[in-house]
């Protein structure tokens, strides 16, 4: 239920296209400016370790994670209510809702790692991401419909209203449906000592370096939106369908990943990296008739990467600091994604004169080089374990 809510309410789900559409059509923003603004909205997603440390350390009504999860959904609902009621405060409202939903994802991942044994984690991750991207398919289609048939400002406020309702209902239902996640109180000295032990772990930092490198390949998400709008000149409804194809690819990747884990668990990262390189280079053939398939393949490869990274984070998370450790590593992923998003938008608008192809080639090369880093990490981790 919580992952379904996240798949609708996160600002890069249902509100994503209305936000892009509003700034491009109503305010005439260029790619670099839009990418920078979206990066600001991702700040709460980069401070997950702080959220994780709080919920791992300080109990709240004897059931820390469950009660915190309800609280952060209420915070997210309040943020979207502010956006809906008063558009000039939109940035503040989006940062508030992003803070709540970011904290929520940290809590959810911590609950999963805490409650399930390692051998089941890939299957549990798959089930939850199936829920998330099922909601994202709806979000992509609905966002396109809003932008196609409503004025930019009306589409924006409607998406905020829907996100508010979803967060509010999730906040009410969460304490009733989610169990466990209790936390024993610890002194500040104990918290600092445990966190210090985690951060001094060499394997932890090796995995963090790999995750950052994986996510830092120059992203082409914002340039792709401008390419669809300005170059291919496809409708806003079709752009929403492209988002739905991408989400369907993510959903399909979540369905297939358990088979990859069962039969090729040792080579799962190599498969994910190889598929990511192929799907990125395939966008060199992008046109109005191929965008759906290409978005689908990008979604499949993206899901394999996300699930592999979640598995790496869960693999290294110490007992009692599950939320902090996993949130720290996923925060590293988010930092890499946003810095690469700004870089990709800058390259698109300033270096390559609104040409997408050079960015695609660079992104594929950087991703392929990540395989070398993974080989070094995997060898070191396995030798340490022995």
N, C-alpha and C positions, 0 to 999 in steps of 0.2 A: 504494500500500500504506500509506504513512504517513497519507494523508488518510482512508482507511478506518479506521485505528486511532484517529485523532482523533475521528471521528464516533461511535465507541462509548465511548471512555474519558474524554472531557472531562466535567467534573462537571455541565455543563448538557446532557449527552446521556443515556446510559443511567442514571447515578446521579441525574439531576435529579428525576424524580418520586418515587423512594424517599426522597430527602432532604426534599423538600417534605412528603411524606406522614408521615414520621417526626416532623418538628417540629410539624406541625399536629395529627396524631392522638395522638401519644404525649406531646408536651410542651405542646400547646394554645397554640402561639405565635400572635400576631396578625400581620396583614400587614406592618405597619411593622417589627416586630422581625425577621421572616423576611427582608424585603427588605434590611435592614441587614446581616444575617449573610451573605446571598448577595453583597452588595457587598464585604464583607471578603474573601470567596473570590476576588473578581475583582481584588484588588490585584496579584497577579503578572501579570495581563493588561494592567495599566496601566504596567508598567515594562519593556515590550518594548524600548524604545530602549537600555536598559542591556544586555540580552541581545544585541541586535543589534550594539552597539558591540564587545562582547567577541568575538563570533564573526567579525566583520568584521576585527578587528585582530590577534588572537593566534592563530597557526596551531597546530593540534593534530595531531601525527603527519602533517604535510604535507598534510592534507586536512581543513581546519578544519570546514566545514559538515557534511560527511558524518559525521565522527567525533563532532562535537558532537551531531548528531541522534541517534546511537545512545546517547550518554551521557544525553541528557535523557529519552529513553524509559525508560532504566534508573532514573532519578530518579523518574519518574512511577510506575513499577511499585513502587518502594520506598514511595512515599507511600500507594498503595492497599493495599499489604501491611500497613502500619501501621494503616490504618483498619479493615481486616478482622480483624486479630489483637486489637486493643484499642480498642473504641469510644470510651472517654473521651479518647483522643488523636486523635479523628476530625478535629477542626479543623486540627491540625498536619499530619496526613497529607494532608488535602485541599489545604492550602496548598502542601505539597511537590509533590504531583502536578500541581497547577495551574501551579506554577513550571516544571516540566519540560515540560508540554504547551504552555504559552504560549511558552516558548523554542523549542519545536519548530515552532510555526506561523510564528514570525519567521524561522527558518532556512529553512523550506519556501518562504515567499514570496521571501526573498532569493535562493534557488537559482533560482526561476522567472525573476525579473527578470534575473539574471546570465546564464542559459543561453539565453534565447530573445529574438529581436528584438521590438521594440515591436508590430509589426503582427500578431504571433502571440499576444501576451499574452492578449487576451480569450478566444481559443479554448482556450489552456492553462488559464487560470483556470476556464473552464467545465468542462473534463474533470475537473479536480481536485475541484471542488465537486460534480460528479455523484457522484464516489466518496464524498465526505464525507456528503452527504445521503442517499445510498443506505444507508449505515451508520446514519444518524440515523433513518430510517424503522424499521429493526430496533430501534433503541434506544427509540423511542417506544412501539412495540407491546410490547416485552419489559418495559420499565419499568412499563407499565400492568398486565401480567400478574402481575409480581412483587407489586405493591401490592394487587392484587385477591385473590390466593390465599395470600399469606403475611402474617404479622404484620409491622407496620412495621419492627421491628428486624431481623427475618430478611430482609425484602426489601432493606433497606439493606445488610446485610453481603453478601448474594448479589451485588448490583450491584457492590460493591467487589471481590469475588473475580473477576468477569468482567473488569472494567477492568484488574485486575492482570495477568491472563493475556494480554490483548490488548497491553498496553504491553510486557510482557516479550518476547513473540514479535516485536513490532515492533523492539525494541532489538537482537535477534539478527539479524533479516533486513536491517535498514537498511544496514549496511556492505557487504553483498553485492549489494544491488539498486540503490543510489543512487551515481552517479559524479560526479566533479567537485567544485567548490566549494573549491578550494585557495586559500589566503590567504598573501600575502607579509607577513613581520613588519614592523612599523612602530614608530618611536619614539613615546613619549607626546606629544612636540611635534607630530609629524606627525598623530597621531590628533586632537589638539585643534584643529589648524589646519584639517583637512578637515571635522571636525564643525562648527566655527565658520563655515566658508564655506557649508555646507549650511543652517545655522540663520539666517544673515544673508540668505538668498535671500527676497525679498519674495513671490514666487510660492509658495514653499513654505509660508509662513505664511498666505497667502490660502486655499490649499487646506486647511490645518489648521483654520482658522476655519470654513470651510464644513462640513468633516467633523464638527466638534464640534456645530455647529448642527443638522445632519441627525440626529445621534444623540441630541440633547437633548430632542426632543419627549417630553412626559411619558409614560413607558412604562406599559403596562397589563398586563405579563406576570404579576407577582405578584397584582394584583387580579383578573386573569382566572382564575387558579387558584382563588382564594377564591370567585369568582362561580360557577364550575363546581361547586365543592364545596358551598357554603352556599346559594346561590340556586337554581341549576338542579338541584342534588342528583343529579347524574349519577355513575355508578360510577367507581371508580379505573381500571377497564379502559377505560371510554369516554374518560376524560381522557388515558390513554395513546394511544388511537386518535386523539384530537385532535392530540396531538403528532406522530403519524405522518402525519396529513393535512397538517400544517404542513411537515413534512420533505419530503413528496411534492410540495408546492407549491414548496419550495426547489429540489428536484431538477428539476421541470418548468421553473422559471425558468432554471436552469443550461443546460438543453437548448435553450431558446428564445433565450437571450441572444446566441449567435453570429449568429442571423438579425437581431436588433436591431442588433448591431454592424455587420453587413455592409450593411444597407439604411438604417439610421437612426442611424449613429454620431454624427452631429453633434447629434442631438436625444435621445440616449440618457438623459441626466440628466433632461430634462423629462418623458420617458415614465415613468421610474422614480419621480419625485416625484408625478406625477399619479396613477399607479396606487397609490402608497402612501396618498395622501389618500382615494381612493375605497374601498380595502380597509379602511381604518380606520373610515370613516363607515358602512360596511356592517355593522359590528358593532353598530350601533344596533338592528338587527333580530335580534340573537342570541337563540336559544332552543335547546331540546333537539334540534330537527330540522335546524337550519341550521348548527350549530357546525362540522361537518366541512367544508362548502364554504367558510365564512368563514375557517377556519384555512388551507385550501388557498390561497385568494387572498392571505392575509397572507404566506404563504410565498413565493409568486411575486413579489410586490412587494418583499419583504425581500431575495430573492436578486438582483433587478435592482439594488437599492441597494448591496448588498455588492460585487457585481462592478464597478459603476461606481466605487465608492470605491477598490477595489483598483487599477483602471485609473488613477485620478487619482494614487494613491500611486506606482505604477510609473512614471508619466509624469514625475514630478518627481525621482525618485531619482537621485543622481549616481553615476557609475561608481566602483566601489570601496567605496561605502557603501550598497549596495543593501539589506542587511539592516537597518542602522541607520535609514535614512530611511523605509523602508516600515514598520518596526516602530514608529517614532515616530508616524507618521500613524495607523496602526491602533490604537496605544495611545491616541491622542486620541479615536478612535471609542469605545473601550472605556470611557474615563473619562466621556464624555457619556452612554453607555448606562447605566452604573451610577448616576450622579447622577440621571438622569431616572427610573431604576427606583425609587430611594428617594423621589423627589418624587411619582411616581405612586402608590406605596403610601400615602404620607402623605395625599395628597388623597383617596384612596379611603376610608381609615379615619377620618380626622379632619375633613375639610372637606365631603365629599359623602355622609356617612352610608351607606357601602357601596354607593354608586350608581356604576355603570361609565360611564353615558352622558356625564356632563360631562367626564370624562377623555378620552373618545374625541373629543369635539368640540374640546377644547383641543389635543390631539395632532395632529389633522388641520390645524388652523389654523397651528400652529407649523411643521409640515412644509411646508405650502404657502408660507409666508413664506420658506423656504429657497430657493425658486426665484429670488427677487429677489437673494439673495446670490450664487447661482450665476451669474446673468447678469452681475453686476459682476465676479466672478472670471474668467469665461471671456473677457469683453471685455478685461480687463487682461492676461491671459496671452497672448492672441492678438496684442495690440498690442506686447507685449514681444518675442514671437518674431519679429514682422515687423522 
